[in-house]
């Protein structure tokens, strides 16, 4: 199972993964709410992911890291 330090690292990474999943769910809900408020209707999760991927690709092309 590895050393105690390795186990601690694994536990820490699992916690980070869990937190990122939660944050992604929250952000998706915020996006959906903003869509409704601004009259664009509910976008599907696929549409939201496509828009995010498009923005990420644009940022990568422009060399934007944050």
C-alpha positions, -999 to 999 in steps of 0.1 A, spaced: 0 0 0 30 23 2 45 45 28 24 67 51 35 97 31 23 81 -1 -10 72 15 -13 108 27 -6 121 -8 -33 97 -23 -58 109 4 -50 145 -4 -54 140 -41 -87 122 -36 -99 151 -15 -89 176 -42 -107 155 -69 -138 155 -48 -137 192 -42 -131 199 -79 -161 177 -88 -182 197 -64 -170 230 -77 -177 219 -112 -212 210 -103 -217 244 -86 -203 263 -116 -226 243 -140 -256 253 -118 -245 289 -118 -242 289 -156 -276 273 -160 -291 299 -136 -275 328 -155 -288 314 -188 -323 315 -174 -319 350 -159 -306 363 -192 -333 346 -212 -313 322 -231 -330 292 -216 -314 261 -202 -283 249 -221 -276 213 -220 -245 200 -201 -231 191 -235 -236 227 -248 -220 241 -217 -190 217 -220 -186 226 -256 -186 263 -248 -160 257 -221 -138 237 -244 -141 264 -270 -130 291 -245 -102 268 -233 -89 263 -269 -90 300 -275 -71 308 -243 -45 281 -252 -41 296 -286 -36 331 -271 -12 317 -245 -34 327 -216 -27 305 -185 -53 320 -161 
